[in-house]
C-alpha cells in the first residue's frame, strides 16, 4: 500500500479517495426529492399574479407551499440529527463554514419562497391585490428565488469541485459518475 502524506495523496502525488461519510438512503431521497420538487416548482410557477384568480390554482399553490415547508422542516430535522458532513477531516475550517452557510442558506431561501408565496396567495385572496404590502412580499419572494438560484449554483459547483478533487464527497450523495475508491494506509 502506498504511503500517504497529510494531504491525502500518495508520496508519488496520486490522489487517494478518503472513505467518505455515506449518507443514508433516506438522506439521499430527501436530497434528490427536493431537486425534483424545486424543478417542478420552477416549471409550474405562477407567471402573473392575476392567475391566482383561479381558486383551484390558488388552493393548489397554497397546499404545495405548505407541504414544501413541512418537508423542509422534516428534512432539516432529519439531516441535523442523524447525518454528518461528508467533508474530509482535513478540510479547511473556512470551507467547512462555507458549506454550512450554503446549506443553511438553501433551507432559508426555500422556506422564504414558500412562506412568501403563502402570504401572497392569502393577501391576494383577501382582495388586497394592489397593495404596498403585496408588492413588498412579492419583492421578498423574488429575492428568495434569486438567492436560491445562486446558492444551488454554489452547491453544484462545490459538488463538481469535490468530484474532481476525488475526496469521496461526491460519492457520498451522487449516484452517478462515481469516483473509484482506493484503500488508504493508516
C-alpha positions as CSV (number, residue, x, y, z in Angstrom):
1,X,0.0,0.0,0.0
2,X,1.5,3.4,-0.9
3,X,2.3,5.7,1.9
4,X,0.2,8.9,2.2
5,X,1.3,12.4,3.0
6,X,-1.0,14.7,5.1
7,X,-3.0,16.0,2.0
8,X,-4.4,12.6,1.1
9,X,-2.0,11.9,-1.8
10,X,0.5,9.1,-2.1
11,X,4.1,10.1,-2.0
12,X,4.2,9.9,-5.8
13,X,1.5,12.6,-5.9
14,X,-1.5,10.5,-7.0
15,X,-4.9,11.0,-5.3
16,X,-6.4,8.5,-3.0
17,X,-10.1,8.8,-2.0
18,X,-10.8,9.1,1.6
19,X,-13.5,6.9,2.9
20,X,-16.3,9.4,2.9
21,X,-19.4,9.5,5.1
22,X,-22.1,7.7,3.3
23,X,-25.5,9.3,3.6
24,X,-28.4,7.1,4.4
25,X,-31.0,6.2,1.7
26,X,-33.4,8.5,3.5
27,X,-31.0,11.4,3.2
28,X,-30.5,10.7,-0.5
29,X,-34.2,10.5,-1.1
30,X,-34.7,13.8,0.7
31,X,-31.8,15.4,-1.3
32,X,-32.9,14.2,-4.8
33,X,-36.6,14.6,-3.9
34,X,-36.0,18.3,-3.3
35,X,-34.2,18.6,-6.6
36,X,-37.4,17.2,-8.2
37,X,-39.7,19.4,-6.1
38,X,-37.7,22.6,-6.8
39,X,-37.6,21.8,-10.6
40,X,-41.4,21.2,-10.5
41,X,-42.0,24.4,-8.6
42,X,-40.0,26.4,-11.1
43,X,-41.6,24.7,-14.1
44,X,-45.2,25.3,-12.9
45,X,-44.6,28.7,-11.2
46,X,-47.2,31.5,-11.5
47,X,-46.1,33.8,-14.3
48,X,-48.6,36.5,-13.5
49,X,-50.2,37.2,-10.1
50,X,-53.6,37.5,-11.8
51,X,-53.5,33.7,-12.4
52,X,-54.4,33.5,-8.7
53,X,-58.0,34.5,-9.7
54,X,-58.4,30.8,-10.4
55,X,-59.3,29.4,-7.0
56,X,-58.3,25.9,-7.9
57,X,-54.8,27.1,-8.8
58,X,-54.6,29.3,-5.7
59,X,-55.6,26.4,-3.4
60,X,-53.0,24.1,-5.2
61,X,-50.3,26.7,-4.7
62,X,-51.1,27.1,-1.0
63,X,-51.1,23.3,-0.4
64,X,-47.9,22.9,-2.4
65,X,-46.1,25.6,-0.4
66,X,-47.4,24.3,2.9
67,X,-46.2,20.7,2.1
68,X,-42.8,22.1,1.0
69,X,-42.4,23.9,4.3
70,X,-43.3,20.7,6.2
71,X,-40.9,18.6,4.1
72,X,-38.1,21.2,4.6
73,X,-38.6,21.1,8.3
74,X,-38.7,17.3,8.4
75,X,-35.5,17.2,6.2
76,X,-33.7,19.8,8.3
77,X,-34.5,17.9,11.5
78,X,-33.5,14.5,10.0
79,X,-30.3,15.7,8.5
80,X,-29.1,17.7,11.5
81,X,-30.0,14.9,14.0
82,X,-28.9,11.8,12.0
83,X,-26.3,12.7,9.4
84,X,-22.8,14.1,9.5
85,X,-20.9,16.0,6.9
86,X,-19.1,14.0,4.2
87,X,-16.3,16.6,4.0
88,X,-12.9,15.1,4.9
89,X,-11.5,15.8,8.3
90,X,-8.6,17.8,6.8
91,X,-10.9,20.2,5.0
92,X,-10.0,23.8,5.9
93,X,-12.3,25.4,8.5
94,X,-13.3,28.2,6.1
95,X,-14.5,25.7,3.6
96,X,-16.5,23.8,6.2
97,X,-18.1,27.1,7.3
98,X,-18.9,27.9,3.7
99,X,-20.6,24.5,3.2
100,X,-22.7,25.0,6.3
101,X,-23.7,28.6,5.2
102,X,-24.7,27.5,1.7
103,X,-26.7,24.6,3.1
104,X,-28.4,26.7,5.7
105,X,-29.0,29.4,3.1
106,X,-30.8,27.0,0.9
107,X,-33.1,26.0,3.7
108,X,-33.8,29.6,4.5
109,X,-34.3,30.7,0.9
110,X,-36.6,27.7,0.1
111,X,-38.6,28.3,3.2
112,X,-38.9,32.0,2.4
113,X,-40.1,31.3,-1.1
114,X,-42.8,29.0,0.3
115,X,-43.9,31.3,3.1
116,X,-43.9,34.4,1.0
117,X,-45.9,32.5,-1.6
118,X,-48.5,31.6,1.0
119,X,-48.7,35.2,2.1
120,X,-49.0,36.5,-1.5
121,X,-51.9,34.0,-2.1
122,X,-53.6,34.9,1.2
123,X,-53.4,38.6,0.6
124,X,-54.5,38.2,-3.0
125,X,-57.5,36.1,-1.8
126,X,-58.4,38.9,0.7
127,X,-58.7,41.2,-2.4
128,X,-55.6,43.3,-1.4
129,X,-54.3,42.8,-4.9
130,X,-52.7,46.2,-5.5
131,X,-51.4,47.0,-2.0
132,X,-48.0,48.0,-1.0
133,X,-48.0,45.0,1.3
134,X,-48.4,42.5,-1.5
135,X,-45.7,44.3,-3.6
136,X,-43.3,44.1,-0.7
137,X,-43.9,40.4,-0.2
138,X,-43.5,39.8,-3.9
139,X,-40.1,41.5,-3.7
140,X,-39.1,39.3,-0.8
141,X,-40.3,36.2,-2.8
142,X,-38.3,37.2,-5.9
143,X,-35.2,37.9,-3.8
144,X,-35.5,34.5,-2.2
145,X,-35.9,32.8,-5.6
146,X,-32.8,34.6,-6.8
147,X,-30.8,33.7,-3.7
148,X,-31.9,30.1,-4.1
149,X,-30.5,30.0,-7.7
150,X,-27.2,31.4,-6.5
151,X,-26.9,29.0,-3.5
152,X,-27.9,26.0,-5.6
153,X,-25.4,27.0,-8.2
154,X,-22.7,27.3,-5.5
155,X,-23.8,23.9,-4.1
156,X,-23.5,22.3,-7.5
157,X,-20.1,23.9,-8.2
158,X,-18.8,22.7,-4.9
159,X,-20.0,19.1,-5.7
160,X,-18.3,19.2,-9.0
161,X,-15.1,20.6,-7.3
162,X,-15.1,17.6,-4.9
163,X,-15.7,15.2,-7.8
164,X,-12.5,16.4,-9.4
165,X,-10.7,16.5,-6.1
166,X,-11.5,12.8,-5.6
167,X,-12.0,13.2,-1.9
168,X,-15.2,11.0,-1.6
169,X,-17.6,13.8,-1.1
170,X,-19.2,13.3,-4.5
171,X,-19.7,9.6,-3.9
172,X,-21.5,10.3,-0.6
173,X,-24.6,11.7,-2.3
174,X,-24.4,11.4,-6.1
175,X,-25.4,8.1,-7.7
176,X,-23.6,8.6,-11.0
177,X,-20.1,9.3,-12.3
178,X,-18.6,7.6,-9.2
179,X,-15.1,8.1,-8.0
180,X,-13.0,4.9,-7.7
181,X,-12.3,4.3,-4.1
182,X,-8.9,3.2,-3.1
183,X,-8.0,1.9,0.3
184,X,-5.7,4.1,2.4
185,X,-3.0,3.0,4.7
186,X,-3.3,4.0,8.3
